[in-house]
């Protein structure tokens, strides 16, 4: 996996405290305790102009053999694969501004969870 590319594969290995410390998904600075909610509850809301450290939340359905070109998101991206298989390739910008592959393509199967930090350039292929 490339530098800065963080991925947690829950089906293949247990989620560890080390992974949580490095990928930022549970970083307390991103969470708040909304008024009127029970003690012990915190929430991370979608990314917005007012909440730059939010997380993108979407329910997506893709047809097999389709793909997304390289892109990034302003908020963290967490994908839970419900059915089928997908893969992700990470990229960095080269000296001339073009994209260069950063590590090997990562494959996620039904039951796997992928985590991509905000602004991390990646593509996605749906198998």
LUMVEX-437821 format. One record per residue (C-alpha): residue number from 1; residue in three letters; y, x, z. Coordinates in nm, 3 decimals. Layout:
// residues N
NODE   resi   resn     north      east        up
NODE    NUM    ala         Y         X         Z
...
//
This chain:
// residues 127
NODE   resi   resn     north      east        up
NODE      1    unk     0.000     0.000     0.000
NODE      2    unk     0.346     0.128    -0.085
NODE      3    unk     0.609     0.236     0.161
NODE      4    unk     0.777    -0.065     0.317
NODE      5    unk     0.519    -0.307     0.179
NODE      6    unk     0.371    -0.488     0.472
NODE      7    unk     0.076    -0.717     0.447
NODE      8    unk    -0.146    -0.876     0.706
NODE      9    unk    -0.491    -0.984     0.593
NODE     10    unk    -0.605    -1.221     0.869
NODE     11    unk    -0.945    -1.297     0.721
NODE     12    unk    -1.042    -0.933     0.671
NODE     13    unk    -0.906    -0.789     0.997
NODE     14    unk    -0.754    -0.917     1.316
NODE     15    unk    -0.378    -0.940     1.342
NODE     16    unk    -0.283    -0.653     1.570
NODE     17    unk     0.010    -0.584     1.800
NODE     18    unk     0.088    -0.280     1.584
NODE     19    unk     0.115    -0.495     1.269
NODE     20    unk     0.341    -0.741     1.451
NODE     21    unk     0.564    -0.458     1.568
NODE     22    unk     0.602    -0.313     1.219
NODE     23    unk     0.633    -0.617     0.993
NODE     24    unk     0.907    -0.796     1.188
NODE     25    unk     0.763    -1.147     1.155
NODE     26    unk     0.764    -1.192     1.535
NODE     27    unk     1.086    -0.994     1.601
NODE     28    unk     1.264    -1.192     1.875
NODE     29    unk     1.605    -1.125     1.721
NODE     30    unk     1.512    -1.364     1.437
NODE     31    unk     1.424    -1.654     1.669
NODE     32    unk     1.636    -1.896     1.869
NODE     33    unk     1.573    -2.158     2.137
NODE     34    unk     1.728    -2.483     2.008
NODE     35    unk     1.903    -2.708     2.261
NODE     36    unk     1.683    -2.986     2.395
NODE     37    unk     1.352    -2.815     2.323
NODE     38    unk     1.091    -2.723     2.588
NODE     39    unk     1.100    -2.387     2.766
NODE     40    unk     0.893    -2.123     2.594
NODE     41    unk     0.964    -2.261     2.245
NODE     42    unk     1.154    -2.057     1.985
NODE     43    unk     1.217    -2.128     1.620
NODE     44    unk     1.287    -1.929     1.306
NODE     45    unk     1.465    -2.141     1.047
NODE     46    unk     1.503    -2.095     0.670
NODE     47    unk     1.734    -1.825     0.537
NODE     48    unk     2.090    -1.933     0.470
NODE     49    unk     2.440    -1.789     0.459
NODE     50    unk     2.468    -1.858     0.833
NODE     51    unk     2.117    -1.734     0.912
NODE     52    unk     2.044    -1.424     0.701
NODE     53    unk     1.733    -1.334     0.905
NODE     54    unk     1.560    -1.666     0.837
NODE     55    unk     1.235    -1.714     0.653
NODE     56    unk     1.163    -1.888     0.320
NODE     57    unk     0.920    -2.179     0.364
NODE     58    unk     0.769    -2.350     0.059
NODE     59    unk     0.454    -2.536    -0.034
NODE     60    unk     0.358    -2.416    -0.382
NODE     61    unk     0.079    -2.506    -0.621
NODE     62    unk     0.013    -2.272    -0.915
NODE     63    unk    -0.219    -2.315    -1.211
NODE     64    unk    -0.479    -2.040    -1.264
NODE     65    unk    -0.375    -1.750    -1.489
NODE     66    unk    -0.002    -1.797    -1.429
NODE     67    unk     0.239    -1.544    -1.283
NODE     68    unk     0.585    -1.481    -1.139
NODE     69    unk     0.782    -1.180    -1.268
NODE     70    unk     0.920    -0.922    -1.025
NODE     71    unk     1.170    -1.078    -0.785
NODE     72    unk     1.275    -1.079    -0.418
NODE     73    unk     1.382    -1.333    -0.157
NODE     74    unk     1.681    -1.322     0.081
NODE     75    unk     1.452    -1.418     0.371
NODE     76    unk     1.107    -1.299     0.470
NODE     77    unk     0.821    -1.446     0.264
NODE     78    unk     0.494    -1.545     0.429
NODE     79    unk     0.220    -1.684     0.206
NODE     80    unk    -0.093    -1.860     0.330
NODE     81    unk    -0.351    -1.890     0.052
NODE     82    unk    -0.524    -2.226     0.088
NODE     83    unk    -0.746    -2.215    -0.219
NODE     84    unk    -0.822    -1.965    -0.494
NODE     85    unk    -0.695    -1.609    -0.521
NODE     86    unk    -0.360    -1.443    -0.588
NODE     87    unk    -0.236    -1.088    -0.614
NODE     88    unk     0.094    -0.914    -0.542
NODE     89    unk     0.237    -0.593    -0.685
NODE     90    unk     0.527    -0.430    -0.499
NODE     91    unk     0.804    -0.240    -0.678
NODE     92    unk     1.093    -0.006    -0.600
NODE     93    unk     1.396     0.073    -0.813
NODE     94    unk     1.380     0.410    -0.988
NODE     95    unk     1.669     0.650    -1.039
NODE     96    unk     1.766     0.477    -1.365
NODE     97    unk     1.749     0.131    -1.207
NODE     98    unk     1.415     0.034    -1.362
NODE     99    unk     1.122    -0.091    -1.156
NODE    100    unk     0.839     0.139    -1.054
NODE    101    unk     0.509     0.021    -0.902
NODE    102    unk     0.488     0.090    -0.531
NODE    103    unk     0.121     0.116    -0.433
NODE    104    unk    -0.183    -0.071    -0.554
NODE    105    unk    -0.193    -0.442    -0.635
NODE    106    unk    -0.287    -0.642    -0.323
NODE    107    unk    -0.533    -0.934    -0.350
NODE    108    unk    -0.528    -1.239    -0.124
NODE    109    unk    -0.810    -1.494    -0.107
NODE    110    unk    -0.834    -1.840     0.051
NODE    111    unk    -0.769    -1.797     0.425
NODE    112    unk    -0.560    -1.480     0.386
NODE    113    unk    -0.196    -1.448     0.488
NODE    114    unk     0.050    -1.221     0.309
NODE    115    unk     0.384    -1.115     0.454
NODE    116    unk     0.670    -0.970     0.249
NODE    117    unk     0.990    -0.854     0.416
NODE    118    unk     1.323    -0.990     0.291
NODE    119    unk     1.458    -0.828    -0.027
NODE    120    unk     1.123    -0.656    -0.103
NODE    121    unk     1.067    -0.661    -0.481
NODE    122    unk     0.728    -0.802    -0.581
NODE    123    unk     0.553    -1.006    -0.846
NODE    124    unk     0.271    -1.259    -0.801
NODE    125    unk    -0.029    -1.346    -1.015
NODE    126    unk    -0.242    -1.654    -0.957
NODE    127    unk    -0.610    -1.612    -1.044
//
